[in-house]
């Protein structure tokens, strides 16, 4: 078995061989790095990617100046795990943030620490989501983040989590006073990033700045009015894998989603303009990406966490002035979240720490896609949480190559798609005799990944027990069951049969007339137009999150009443 250290050591050697001596401006000064990230911005939702709904003229022009990694993914497509991988170069079971809100405590230098130690001024603006909430119920999502938990970022205007984009808080530097961005937070954050760039444009030392926007993550209809107005009645061209019964909700949601995206494109224009204004565009690497995607009703599903393209595919554009062959080029390399750290360090001639598991793509060739990279990227969901449980999706591992997506659930082979012949993944080829050889080849490739990462692919509950995370409420969402709209897959997480109770999902209870009658009397707030996302929670979880004020004794009494309903 190849150990993690052997795996990363080999990559480190190739990284150093290709990157030492980088001089972006001919003076020996390393380039600045501007890292711009949206939240839940799927790779298909841009004009340059062929989306007719997306108004992204600035990013489209930027793509024509950049290396476009067309197969970029977030292999673990959920917020905190993906962000931890971006900043550590490690996979979730290594850095330990394999579910949301686990505090990140890396066992090696993080990305900003590597830049800081190489003489860079570092800064972070926007959403963080790595401080964690050890109580398992979002208790620190609005808390001040101590300086020693910022992983090497010096300039600091950030918050753990806030998606109230028009009343968005942050903390600045060492000041524990909660402050608020003026208006729509992405606009104010971008203006602050522009000030950061101007202030450091004449510095002898380069900078590394991360601008982490909250949008286009839901809530979807909260972009500034002029952007929402432009999409208010607009026809939305849906992806063919949105089922007919989901067209109305998908159209409504996507109007809000694309309004956010249009606003962010204007923000991105401000950033590029300030680089030109300060004369630093030719000595600044600019990276644009997202932490993960969003299904937006494709396959009848919401949100992320799943191995389908809408969830895992992310935009990844890197403009690296002076890098031969990278202007307006495309690479089919299978790059993943842990690969961003070593790639950026490689572009800047900074040694990659031995703790990094990701791969350095700084020497990738647009023509042949050469470089020290395996032929696939790794897909993983070590523990099903939130909507993965709602849909009944068990823990999984998989690989994504230039052509295929293959996924093994904890219970066995689950999904196989030919992404060239079936780009919307509407024909599952798993376990078909005709594709047995392909499936076996991909199974072997998956085995190589598991060996490289020392991933023994255990049931998720065993990781939670081992790390004392069983109390995290996101791991306790009620388990549901769904089937493919195309009839070629179904849920993989078993449901425990039993009577209705306050552990049942609200959506299930609201679908049973007798249960509604009971709730209308006992908990009327759950039947009187409840918030849409409450439907995936159980009444007991709502109590534990603090969303409803109800005693344990009342919930026990409700259990008796609900349990008497015949199913």
N, C-alpha and C positions, 0 to 999 in steps of 0.2 A: 504493500500500500504506500502511495506517495503521501508524505506528511505535508501539512500546511506550510511549514517552514521550507521544505524542499520545493514545493510548488511556487511559493512567492520568491524564494531565493533565485530560482532560474529566471523568473520574470524581472527581478531586480537587476541581474547581470545584463540582460538584454536592454533594459531601460537605460542603464548607465552608459552602455556602449553606444547607444544611439543619441544620447541627449547632452552629454557633457560638452561644455564650451559654447552653449547657446548664447548668441549675441544679437538681439533683435534689432538694435539700432547702430551696430558697428562700433559702439563705444565701450562695450563690456557690461553696460547696464542691462540688467534683465528687464523683460517687458512687464508692464502693468497687466493685471488680470481683472476683468470685470465679468463676474459670474451672475447671470440673470435667470431667475427661476420662477415660473408660474406654478400654481397648485392645481392638480387635477386637469391639466391641459393635455388632452390626448394628441398623439402624433398626427392624426388625420385631420385635425381641425385648424388648418392653415391654408392660405391661398396657394402657396408654392407646392403644397402636398395634394392639390387638386380639389379642395373643398370649395364648392361654389358659394357656400353660405358665409365663409370667413372673410371679413374685411381686414386684411393684414398687409397692406402695401409696403409698409416699412420693413417688416420682417421678411417679406418676399424679396425685396431688393437686397436685404442683408444676406439671404440664402444664396443669392447669385455672387456674393463676395466670399463665401465661406465654404468649409467642408461640411457637407450635409450627410450625416450618418443615418441613412434611410432605414436601417434595421435596429436603431437604438431602442432599448427597452428598460423598464423598471421590473426586474425579475421577481421582486417581491413588491407587488403593486399596492402598497398602503403607506400612509403618510410617514409616521415616525420610523419604521424600518427602512424605507427608501432613503429618507434624509440621513439617517445614521450611516447607511452605506456610502452615500455621496461624500460624507465628511470623514470617514475612516478608511475607505477602500476595502472594507470587509463585508462579508455576507452576514445575514441576520443571526444565524446561530453562533457566529464568532463574536460579533459586537454585542450580542445579547438583547438587542431591541427587536425582537421578532413579533411583538404585538405593540400596539400603541401605548404610549405613556409610561413605558419603562425608562427610568433615567439612563442616559448614555454615559458609560464610564469606560472609555476605550483603554485597551492595554498597550497602546502604542501612540505615537504622535498623530494628531488629527491634521486635517488639511491645512487649516490656518496656522497651526503650530509649525508645520513644515515651512510654510511661506515666511512666517515671522522669524524663524531661526535662520532663514536665508537672507534676512535683511529687509523684508517687506513690511510696510505699514498695512495693517489688516483692519477690515471693518465689516460689520454685519447690520443690515437694515431689513426689518420685516418679521415674518413668521419664523419661529425657531422650532418648537415642538420636539425638543430633545432633553429638556430639563426633567420631564416626567412627573407623574403623580403617583407616588408609592402607595397611596391609599386605594388606588385602583378605581377611583370614581371621580377623576378629573379635578381633584382637590388643589392642584398647583397650576392649573391652566391659566390663571390670571395672576400668578405670583411673580415677584421680582426674582430674576435669575442672577445668582451671585457671580462675581467676576471670575472665580476659579472654576466655574462650570461653563464657561463660554468657549472653551476649546481653542484658545489662541487668538480670538477676535478682540481687538483693542477698542476701536471705535464701535459704539454699540447703541443702536436705537431699535429695540426689538421687543417682542412679546412672545410668550410661549405659544398661545393659540388665541386668535380672535378672528371671527368671520363676520363681525358686525362692521362691514366695510365703511359705513358712514358715521360710525361712533367707535373708532378703533383705537385701543390704548397701546401704549408702549412704555418702556423704561429707558432712560438715557444714562449711559455711563454708570457711575457709582451712585446715582441719585435713585433712591427708593420710592420717590414720588411718582404715582401713576400719571402719565401725560396722555394726551389724545392728539391724533393726527387731524389736521384741518380738512374737513370734507371727506371725499372718497380717498381711502388710505393709500391706494396704489399711486395716485397722482402726487400726494404729499411725500410719500416715500421716494418716488422718483426724483422729485425736486431736491430732496435731501441728498440723494446719491449724486446728483449733478453738482451740488455744493462740495461734496467730498472730493469729487474729481477735480473741480477747479482749484480747491485749496491745496491739492497735492500735485498739480500739474508741473510745477517748477521744482519739486523736491528732487534731491539727489537720489533718494531711495524710491524704488517702485512700490506700488500698492497692490493689494489683493482685496477686492470688495465683493461681497455677496449682497445682491438685492433680491429678497425673497417675497414676492407678491402673494397675497392670499387668494385673489381671484385667479381663474374663473370657477374655483370651488364654490359649491352652493353656500349661502342662498343665492339663487340665480337671477332674481329680478331686482337687483340692488345697484347696478351700474348707474353712473350719472344719467340724468334724464335724456340728454340729447342722444346718447348711445341707445338707450332703451327705445326711444321714439323711432329711431331708424330701423328697428326690428319689430315694432309693435304689430303690424299686420303683414309682415313679410312672409312670402312663401318660403318654406324650409325644405330643401331637398334632403330627404332622409336616406340613410344607408339602407341598402336592400334587406339587411338582416334585422330591421325593426318590424316586428309583427304588426299586422293590421290593427289589432286591438290596442296597440300601444302608440299608434300614430298621433293621437290627439295630445297625450301627455308629453311625448317626445318633442312634438312641434313647439308646445308651450315652453318646455324646459330649455330647448336649444335656442329659442329666441333670447332668453336671458343669458345663456352661456355665451352666445356669440356677441351680445352687447358688451359683456365683460371683456371679451377678447379684442373687440374693436378699441375699447378704452386702453387696454394694455399695449396695443400696437402704437397708439399715440404716445404712450409713456416711453416705449422703446425708441421712438423717434427723438425724444428729448435727450436720451442718453447718448445716442449716436451723434446728435448735434453738438453736445458739449465736448465730445472728443475732438470733433473738427474745430470747434471754437478755440480750444486750448492747444491745438497743434499736436495732440498726443495720439491721434488715431493710428498712426503708423507704428507706434510702439506700445500698443495695447491689444492684448488678446481678449476677445469678447466671446463668451460662451452663453448660448441661450438654450434652455431646456425646461423640463418639468419634473416634479417628483414621481408622477405616475399619470395614468389616463382616467377615463370614466366611460362606462358603458352607454349611458344616455339612452337606455331602452333597447339597444341592440341585443338580440336574442331574448328580449323581454326582461332584461336585467337592469338594475340601477347600480351606480357607484363603481367600486374598484375591487381589488382583492383576487380577481379571477384570472385565468390564464388566456382569455381571449384577447385579440389584438386591440380592441378599444380600451381595454384596461391596462395592458402592459406596454403598448407602443407609446413612445414619447418623442417630441421633437428634440433634436440635438444638432445645433449649428455651432461651429467653432471658426471664428475669423482670426487667423493667425498671420498677420502681415509678415511677409518675407519667407513664409514656409512654402517651398516650391511645390506647385501642383495642387495647392489647397484652395485656390480662389475659384469659386463657382463649381467645385467638384463634388462628386457623390462617392460615398464609400458604402459597400454592402457588408462591412465588418459587423459582427454580432457583438455590439458594445452594450454593457449593462451598468447599472448604478455604481458598483464598486470599481469600475474601470475609469471613472471620471477623475478621481484623485491622482492615480499614477500617470494618466494621460496629461493632465495639466502640469504636474511636476516635470514630466518629460519635456513638454514644450518649453519650459522655463529653465531647463538644465539643472534642476534640483534633484538630488538623490532621493529615491523612493524608500521610505522606511521598510524594514524587513517584516513589519507587522501587516503590511498591505497584502491582500489576496487578489486584488483586481489586476487587470492587464493594461500595459502601456500601449496605447494606440497612436502615440505622437509621431511614429514613423510610418503610419499606414500609407499605402500607395493607392491613389484613387483608381488606377488602371487595373492593378492585379489584386488589390486588397491584401497586400503582403504585410507581415508583421508578426510579432510573437503572440499569436492568438489562436486558441482552439477554434474549431469550426462551428461552434454553437455558443449560445448563452444559456444560463441556468435559470429555470423557473422554480419558484418555491413559495409555499405557504405553510410554515411549520405548525401553526396553530390557527384553526378557523375562528374568526371573531366576527362580531356585528353581522353585517349583511351576508357574509359567507355562511354563517349559521342559519340566518333567515331563509336562505335559499337551499340549505342542506348540503353545502359543499364541504367535504372533508379535507383534511390536510393533504397536500400534494407536492410532488416534485416533477420537473419536466425539463425539456430542452427545446430551444428554438433555433433552427438553422436558417440559412438563406432561403430555404424552400419550405421546410416543415415545422409544424408545432406538434410536439408529442408530450403527453402528460399522463403520469401514473398517479392515481389516487392511493391513499393508504390501503384501500381494498383491492387494488389491481389496476391494470391499464384502463384508461378512461377516455382520452381524446387523442385523435391523430388527424391533422389537417395538412393538405397540400396547399400552401398559401399562394402558390403561383396559379394553379388551376382553380382554386376556390378562395379568392382573396377575402370574402366575407365570412368564411368558415361556417358554411351551411351544410357541409357534408362530412360527417365524422367517419373516418376510415378505420377507426380502431377495431382490432380483432377481425378485420375482413381478410379472407384467404388471399385475395388478390394483392394485398399490401403487406402480407406477413413478413416478407424479407425486409422491406423498408422499416416496419415497426421493430423488427429485431435489431437492425442497425442502430436505430435511435435508442433502443433500450440499452444497448452496449455503450453508446455515448453518454447516456444518463448515468450508467454505472461508473463511468470514468469520472464524471463530476462528483458523484457521491464519494468516491475514493479520494479525489483531490481535496475535498473539503472535510473529510472525515465525518460525513453526515450519515448517521446510521438510520435515518428516516423512521424515527419512532413515532408512536401516537403522540399527538400534541399534548395530551394531558400529562404525559410523563415529563415533558420539559417544564410545564407549569409547576408540577410537584417539586421537581428538582430545584427550581429557582424560586420557589415560594411565591408564585404569582397566581395561585388558584383563586384568590379573592378579587382579581381584576374583573370588573363587571362586563367589559366587552367580550369576555370569554363565556359569558353566561346567557347570551341572547337565546330565546327559544329557537329550537330547530324546526325548520319548515321543509317542504318538499316541492320541487318543481321538475318539469320535464321540458326538454327541448321543443321549441315551436316547430322544429323540422323532424321531430320524432327520433333523433339519433343519439341522445344522451339523457340522463336524469340525475337527480341528486345522489350523492355518494355517502352522505352522513346519515346513519340510521336514526330514526325517531323512536323514542321509547314510548310504547303505547300506554295509555292511561287516561283517566277522566280529565275533564276540564278543570282548571284551577287558576289561581293568580300567577302561576308560572307559565300559563299559556300566553301566546302572543295576542296583543290587543286586536290585531287584524283578524285573527281566527275567531276571537270572542264576538267581534262585531258582525261576523258572518253567520251567527247562530241566534235566531230570534229570542230564544229563551234566555240566553246569556245577556243579550242586550237589555231585556226587561229587568234583569237583576241589577245590571250596572246602572241603568237609569235611576234606580232607587238608591243604591249604595254608593256609587261613584259617578254621579252625573257628568262631571267634568270630562270623563273619558268617552262619553257618547255625544256630547254637545260640540260637534266640529273640532275634534282633537287635532293637535298638530300632526301633520302628515307623517312625520318620521316616528311618531309614537307607535304606529301600527306594528312595527317590528319588535317593540319592547313588550314585556309582560308587566302587569300592574305591580308585581313585587319589585321588578327592576326599576320601575319608575319611582317607587318609594325609596329605594336605595340610592338612586341618583339624586333624590331630592326634588323630583319634578312634581310629585303629588304629596300632599300632607295626609297620611293615613297611618293608623296604628297597626302594630303587628296583630293585635287581637282582632281587629276588624278584618284584616286580610285572612286570618284563620277562619273567621265566620264565613267570609266570602268563599273560601275553599270548599266548605261544606255545601253551600248552596250551588256553586258551579259544578261540583262533583256529582250532584244528584241529577244533572241533565243527561238523559240518555243520548248516546251517540250512534 
